[in-house]
């Protein structure tokens, strides 16, 4: 495809997403992990990196810089929301205009829009952030593989980017392995370089796994034990049924592209590439679903499913689009995917707006009560609407400060009497994993003035 057309399409797509990130900044920031991260960024005046996933520092830099500049919390929340799109959009521009790799730029655009629906609102995940660094590496690597010499800068650039990818999300292992094998098949003269670079990545990966292991990553990978526990009843698990529903409702382009590429591979007798795509596609679905056999919230699983768009996107861009004789059709296909994608993302806001509205209504309904510091029983909240409640205290703090100019302390009790010990903490903000005295919090962003005792409801 023509570089100019790809650049314009990408610029338009990320511009629309940028506008959405402003319009729906509360839906994106008053939601679980982001509210939690923002709390600690503003409390500590530093990064809130978890589980050694320091690749997230680039997006956390936006709210951190905003706090150092003394911006209001409204501006900081907006800045945090748009920061992710600025990061992705800037990476696209770098790949397309600086590195000048149109194909990888297009694959990155497909990755950004093909499946993204609920993950547009669950923005904190390190997986798409790590994938962004991976695509920058792939753009450089692809250029080198197409050339006749290895530039002097390649080793340190590739090592740096792969190191970041390795430490940003463990599931990117599958994306990296697929990309290396795809390039191995695509560039026979440079297979030694592909293998040596793959070894570099795997070295980083095993160093991280051996010496920087975290309990969170261990727990997340623990679901793989179901391969043995559920044998041979793999096809009956709920997550497989849910995934089929997601394909029909949100990810409909995914099987379409898979079939189109598969047909071309069969016609061209590229059986190795067909096998590579199908093995990774089906194998990865199996790994994700068997690890979550009962299913999970779609936003959480969608984040993991995003890697499927790489398994399909690279063959689609590298091997399917070049077979189309009419050079206008590829841009029409990708434009359709992008347009439908942004419409799907926009429509998805309704769920997250309703979630926000419930929190907002509770704040207003209790704003005139003498005791405004509340401990809510989980039986009193609509869990189907709120999804998870572990971050409720951070969400209520952020929403009340944004909209009412004062900070409220409200938390959802997931087990009976979980927070009875905090009933007399009249000058403290309580959260799932901490108690914070008012005097220790920056009063620019933590406007706690209520010194009554907590009330259970």
Secondary structure, DSSP 8 states (H G I E B T S, - for coil): --HHHHHHHHHHHHHHHHHHHHHTHHHHHSSTHHHHHHHHHHHHTS----TT-GGGHHHHHHHHHHHHTT--HHHHHHHHHHHHHHHHHHHHHIIIIIS--HHHHHHHHHHHHSS-SGGGTSTT-HHHHHHHHHHHHHHHHHHHHHSSS--TTHHHHHHHHHHHHHTT-TTHHHHHHHHHHHHHHH-GGGHHHHHHHHHHHHHHHHHHHHHS--HHHHHHHGGGGHHHHSTT--TTSHHHHHHHHHHHHT-HHHHHHHHHHHHHHHHTT-HHHHHHHHHHHHHHHHHHHHHTTT---HHHHHHHHTTHHHHHHHHIIIIIGGG-SSTTHHHHHHHHHHHHHHHHHHHHHHHHHHHHHHHHHHHHHTTTSS---EEEEGGGS-HHHH---TTHHHHHHHHHHHHHSS---EEEESSTTTTGGGTT-TTEEEETTEEEEGGGS-TTT------S--EE-
